[in-house]
Structure formats: structure tokens, C-alpha cells
Amino acid sequence: MKTVYACFCTDVIHEGHLNIVEQAHRYGKVVVGALSDEALIRFNRFPTRSLEERMRLYGEIDGVEEVVVQNDMLYGDVIPTLRPDYVIHGDNWLTGPMAGIRASVESLLSAYGGQILDIPYTRTEAVRAVDTQLKEKLAMPEYRRKRLRQLIRICPVVKAIEAHSGLTGLIAEKTVVEHNGRLDQFDAMWLSSLCDSTAKGKPDIELVDLTSRLRTIDDIMEVTTKPIILDGDTGGLPEHFVYNVRTLERMGVSAVIIEDKVGLKKNSLFGTEVEQEQAPIEDFCAKIAAGKHAQLTEDFMIIARIESLILEKGMEDALTRAAAFVGAGADGIMIHSRRKDPAEILEFCDRFRETDAHTPIVVVPSSFNSVTEEELADHGVNIVIYANQLTRSAFPAMQRTAEDILRYHRAKEVDDRLLPIKDIITLIHEL
């Protein structure tokens, strides 16, 4: 009997999956692959059920004779071993980023004469309702909040990009690219005080209060599912910080990063050009400890941002602070630099890892942007934050469009660089 293989990456079975199995059964024995947690996350889906639960779910479908684990979303671990006569899939992988997966499958099958069965993708209101329910479940605070810790355990490096509105949140959520036969996407979102302030036309001096920033968080959470890391500036007074921790935790934010400075907040990239003062180690440790004591779950993370290199206080000061902050309960260390050369960042990471192999390290390569995620991961970095690139790319594009409309007294000249209305409608789904 011939073998037909289908890979599933769902937590809920709907009529589309049943149709795939029914069509596959016409050709032979049906084997279903359960995509592993690691592969699912790289495939832009976060599981709400364990791998074992998903395997049992798939095995209970009438017509499925065997369920196996698939660890590679490109099928590279399954096809050479199983050697199915057919691989069946919905025709939604004929175009877009998923076309790279289909090309990989086609190449693997061609080695021994296997075939692909492209089945019309099931698009019904019932299927759409199930997909919506899954997304809403992933967006719930108890699922979203713990996801950053899970990603750190699973991914070689967690990639976060800034979001300062519902629209930029959707870009962070939905952008997927195919490169060298693999799919890639952002894992988390960074809510920067700089970008949030800029979007409101205000300076980055903690002028935008937390109430306003919570509104931004709520806007983003309403339309996304990925974990959120909040730029908490200095964290404010310890007495206020403990309440803010409870608020953020309750909302489903995964982490807050607070910097070891005191006084009126100034952007770190000014460095010593403006007056900036670091907090005494003991005071900042007390703030971290108070925040950790206030939180109610193990999911929420308080990450300490060290400004020693920014303020030219030296490597030893940075390492001393890092050890003290971890001792006070910090769940991670963010190290920052204004230099275009990543050498001092890499030195810090290497020396920190000599004495601490587990505490997550966070970096923001805005100035030292030539270094790759892989290089950073090789030096022990766990989270890479692209902190302001969407804002910085949007402003010149919008300014140029406004200037050209004024220049030509019509919009025709700018039309070829505008996103089609149809694409906007596709990006933003109605309920």
C-alpha cells in the first residue's frame, strides 16, 4: 500500500484538516506528522497544547494510521526516513513565504519519485472561526505572558522589533520571510518609550506617563499574540514600580526593562553629551528586589539595563553591576553601547558568561548594527531588540510623500510607493 504524508501544526482540528485526511486516504495509508514545538514557533505558530496532546489529537482522526514527530518545517527529517509516495497539503503553500517549504518538499520527493498532492485550501466561516479562536486564546494574558521565557529556552536567539501602535504590532506579528529555504519572523515586540513618545510628538523624557503607555500596550495586544517587552525607563520610584509590575503582569506583558539611572530620563544615545547619572548599585538592587517581590507569577521578567558603557564608566563597573543586579533577582541583563564597533558589547558578554552561564543577556544593536544575530548568539546573547527601525523608516517615507503632494498638487506621483488599500484590508481583518 502506498503511503501519504501530511504535516499538521494545529491545536484544533477543523473541517480543513478532515478534508486533507479524507483526500489522502484515497491514495493509501495516511501518516500525519506533528510539528515539534521548536519548529512550530519558527513557523509563526505558538502551541497551546503540548506535543503529546497534539499527537493524540491527530491520532484520533478517522483514517489516520500513524502519527510521527516532524522536527524540521522543511520536512528534511521526515521524508528521507519515511519515504512517502505522496505528500499532501493545502494549495495555500503555492505562493508566499510557504512556497519555500513546498520547493523543499518537491526536491526531497524527486530523489526517489514521490509526488505532491495540492488540495484546495478549505476557506469557510467555520474554519475562520476556529482560527480566530486560536488567535484569541494565544492573546490571553496567561498564555502571552509566559511566552518570552519559553522562547528563550527554545530559540538560539529571540528577535524582537519595536511596535508603537496596533499597525506596527501587526507588522511585527505578521511579517514572515523565506530565505535560503527557511522561514523567519520576529518572536516578540519591544515597546520603546522613544518610539511611543515620538509617535505622540513628544520628547523622550518620560513625559508620556504610564497610563498613556498602557493604552498603547492595550491597542497592540488587541490585534496581536506575540510576547511584549516594555521599555520601563528608570522604573520610577520603587513605591510606584511595584504597582506597575502588578499592572503589567496582569495585562500579560512578558517583561519590563528598567535602566540604572536616576533623575530626568535622557536618551542613552546622548551618552556623556548630556548630564546623566547612574543610580547607586544598592538603590537599584532594592528596586529590582521590590519588583520581584510584588509579582504574582513566575512568568513575568524584570530585566536590568546597565548604562556603564554608555556613560563611559568602564567594563569593570558594568560587570560589577550585572552581578549585583542578578543577585537582587533580575531575570536578565541588558547591556548597551553607543559605539559602532560591537567589541565592548562582545567583551562584556564573554566575561559575564564566564561566571554566569544562564541569566539571559539582551542587546540593542542600534549603533553597532553590523553585528549579526548569529555572532551575538555565539557570545551568549539571548535576546536581540531592533528598537526603533520601524519608526525611523516610516518618518522619511511619510515626509517625502507629504512634500511631493505639496509639490505636485495631487497624489498621482506618490501612488507607486504607497501600500495598496487592498493590502491594508488584508493586513487588518474584521471580526
N, C-alpha and C positions, 0 to 999 in steps of 0.2 A: 504494500500500500504506500502511496506517495505521502509525503509529509508537507503540511502547510504551516508556516510560522507567522505569528502576529505578535507584535510588541505592544503592551498596554502600559500606560503611565497615568492611570486614573484611580481615584479613591472611591468613585461611584460608577456603577455600571448603568448605562442607558441604552436606548434602542440602537444607537450607532454602533456600540460595541457588539450588541447581539447580532446586528446585521453582518458585521465583519465575520463573526464566528459561523453564522449560517452560510454565508458565501464560501468561506474557507472549507466547510465540511463537505461541500460538493466536490472538492478536489482531492480530499484524502484526510489523513489523520491530522487533527488540529493540535498544535503545540503553541502555548501562549507564553511570552516572556514578560516577566515583571521587572521593570526598570528599577535598578537599585536606588537607594536614597541619594547617593552621591551623583549618579547620572541624572536623576530627576531634577535635582537642584540646578545642575548645569544646563538642563533643558528648559529652564524657566518655569518649573513647577515645584512647589514645595509640598511634600506629602503630609497629610493629616492623619494617615493611618500608617502603621509600621509595615515593613516589607513582608513580614509573616502574615499579617492581616490581609494585605493586598493579594498575596499568593493564594490564600484560602478563598478570597472573594472570586478570583479568576477561575479557580479550580471548580467552583460550584456552578459555573455556567454550563448549561446543557450543550454537549458537543465538544467540550474541551477535554482532551485526554491526558494532557501533561502540562505542568507549569514549571518553567525554569527561571533562573535569575539572569538578567541581562545587565552587565556592568558597564557596557560601552554603548552610548546612544547611537554610535555609527554601526552597531551590530558586529563589530570586529571580533568580539569574543564568542559570539553565538554561532554565526553562520559557518565558520570553518570547522567547528566541532559538531554541530547538529546536521549540517549539510542538507537543509530542507530543499525540496523540489520547488517550492513556491514560498515567497514572502508576500503577504497580503497587507495592504494599508489603504486608508482613505486617500482620495486623489488630492487632498489639500497639501500634500508634500510635493506636488509637481512644480510649484512656484514658491518664491520667497526663500527665507533662510533654510527652511526644511528641505529644499531641493538638494542641498549638500548631503543630507542624510541619505536621500534616495540614490544619489550618484554613488555613494559609498556602498550601499547595498547592491546596486547593479554591478559594480566592479567585483564584489566578493562572489556574487552568484555566477558571474560569467566564467569564473575559474573552472567550474565543473558543469555548466549548462543549466543552472537554475533560472527561474523566471520570477518577475514581479507581477503581482495582480493589483492593479489600481482600481479601487472600488469607489464609486461616487460617494462623497462625504455626506453624511446624514445631517441635514440642516432643518430641524423642526423646532417648534416652540418648546416642546418637552426637553429636547437636548439643550436648548439655550437656557432653559430654566435650571437644569442640573448644573451647567457650567457657572451660572450666576450664583447659585447656592454655594458651590465650592469656593468661589472667589470671596463671597461674603464671610464664609467660615474662616478663610485664611486671614481676612482683615480684622477678625475679632481680637481684642486686646490680649487674651490669654494665649492665642496662637502666635500673634505677631511679636509680642514682647520677648519671647524666649528664642526667637529665630536667629538672632545675631550670635548667641553663644553656640547654637547648633552649627551655624555656618563656619565659625572659627574652627570647630572641631573637624569639619568635613573638608573644607576648601584649603588649598595651598595658600591662597591669599584672597581675602574678601575685598571686593571692589565696590566702593560707594561713590555716588555722584550727587552734587548739590541739587536740591529741589527747594523752591521758594513759593510754589503755587500748585494748585491742582494740575495745571497743564504741564509744568515741569516734572511734577510727580508722575504723570502718565508717560512722559518721555523716559524717565528713569525706569519705570515699570515695564514698558513695552518694547524698548529698543533691544533688538536681537540681531546679531550679525553672523554670517557664515564666513569663516576664514580658514583656509587650508584644510577644508573638510570638517571643521568643527564649528559648533555654535557657541557663541559667547554673549554675555549680558551682564548688567550690573546686579550686584547682590543686595545692595542696601542703598538708602538715601541719607544724605547729610543735610541737615537744616542749619545753614550758616547764618549767624547773626549779621554778617556783612551783606549777604545776598538778600536776606529778609529786609534789612534796613534800606538797602539800595532800591529794592522793588517798591518800597513805600516813599522813596525820595528823601530819605533821612540819613544823617551821618551814622557811622558805625561806632557809637559811643554809649551803647546800652540805653539809647534814647527810646527805642521801641521796647515797651515793657512786656513782661511775660504774658499778660492777658492777651495782648495782640499777637504774640508769637504762638500762643496756644490755638488761636483762631486759624493761623496758617497751618499748624500741625493738623487740626481737625479737617481743613479743606483737603489736605493731601491724603490723610487717612481715609477719607470718604471714597476715594477713587482708586486706591492702591492697596497692595497687600504686603509689600516688602518692608523689612525692618527699618526703623528710623533711628539715626544717631543725631542727637541735638547738640548744637554748639551752645553751651551754657555760659559762655564768657567766664567771669570770675566765680560764678555761682552765687554772688551776693553775700549778704550776711549769713553766718551759719544758722541763725534762728529762722531765716527765711528759706534757706536752702533745704532744710529738712521737709518743709511743707511742699516745696516744689518737686522734690524727689517723689513724694507720695502722689502728687498730681500726675506727673509724667508716667509713673509706673501704672497708675490706674488707667490712663489713656491707652497704654500699650506701646509707649516708646521703649526701645530696647536699651539705649544708653545715653548718658549725658557726659560731655567732655567739659571739664572746668579747668581754667588756666591759673597758674600760681602767681597771679599779680594782684595788686591792691590799688585802690583809687579809681579815678575815672578811666574807663577802658579806652585804650587806643589800639588800633590795628597793629598786630605783631610785625607786619612787614615794614612799618616805620622804624623798627629797631631802636637804636640809640638816637635817632634823629629827633625824637620827641621824648619827653620825660615819662618814663615808665618804671614802676617799682615792683620788684618781686615780693611776694608775701613771705614772711618768715616761715621756715620749714615747719615749726611746731604749730603755727596757726593754721597752715593749710592742711596739715595732717589731722588736726582737730575737726576741720570742716568735712574732710573725707569720712572720718570715723562717724561723725554725726549723721551724715547722709546714709551711710551703710546701716547704721543702727535704725534709721527711720523706715527703710524699705521693708516691704512685707513679703516679697518673694525672692527666690534665688535667681530669677531670670534677669532682673534689671542690673545694668552695669554702670558704675561710676568710674570714669577714666580720667586720670590726672595728666594735664598738659603742662609740660616743662618748658619754660621760656629762657633757660640759661644760655643756650646757644644764640638765641635771638638777641639777647641783651649783652652778649659777649662776656658772660661770667665764667666761661670755661667748661671743659669736658668734665672735670672732677666735680664741679658743683652740680652739673646735670645728673651725673651718676649717683651722687650722694642723695639728691632729692628723689631720684627714681626709687632707690632702695627704701627711703623713709616713707614715701607715699604708698608703696606696695605693702610695707609693714603696717600702715594705717588702715589698710583694707581696699585700696584702689584695685579695680578689676582689670586695669590696663594702663599703659603709659603711652602718651603721645609726645613725640619729640619733634621739634620744629626748627627750621633754619631758613635764613634769608639768602644763603649762598646759592649760586647757580651750580656749583660743584657739590655732588652728594657725599663727598668724602667724610665730612664730620658726622653726618647722619649715619653712614655705614659704620664708622668707628664706634659711635655710641651703641648701635645695635649689637655689634660684635662684643663689645666689652660688657654690656648689660647681660647678654646671653651667657657669658662666662660664669655668672653667679645666679642667673635666673633663667631657667630653660622653658618656663611655662607661661608667665604673665604675658598677655598679648601686647604687642607693640603696634602703634598706629603712626602713620606718617602722612603728610600732606605735601606731595611734590609739586607745589605751585612754582617755586623758584628753581629748584633742582629738577626740572621736568624732563631731562634727558634720560634719567634712570628708568628702567623698565620694572614692571611688577615682578617679573621672574628674578631679576637681580635683587630687588628688595626682599623677596621671599627667601632667597639664598642667605641673607644676613639676618633672618629671623623675624622679618616683618609679617604681621598677620592681617592688618587692615590698611588699605591704601584709599585715601579720600581725594577725589577730584573736586575741590572745594568751591570753585567759582567759575568754572569754564563755561557753563551754560549762560550765566548772566553776562559774562564778558564777550561771548559770541553774539548774544542777542542785541546788545546795545548798538554796536556799529551797524548791524544789519537794519535795525529799525530806523536809526538816524539817517542812513543812506536813502531808505525808502521815503522818509518824510521830506528830505531835501529834494529828491527827484520829482515828487508830486508837486512841490512848490515850483520847481524849475520848469516843468512842462505843463503845468496847469491841468493835468489829467493823470490817470493811473496806468495807462497802457504801457508806458516804458518800464514800469516795475513789475509787470504781471508775470514775466518769465522767471522771476526769482521768488515768487510767492507760493506758499503751500496751497494747492487746490482745495477749495471748500469741501470737496468730496472726501479728501484725506482727513480733514478736520472732523467731519462727521464719523468717519471710520474710527478715528482715534478715541472719540468721546461717544460712548454708547449710551443710549437711553435705557432706562429700566423697563 
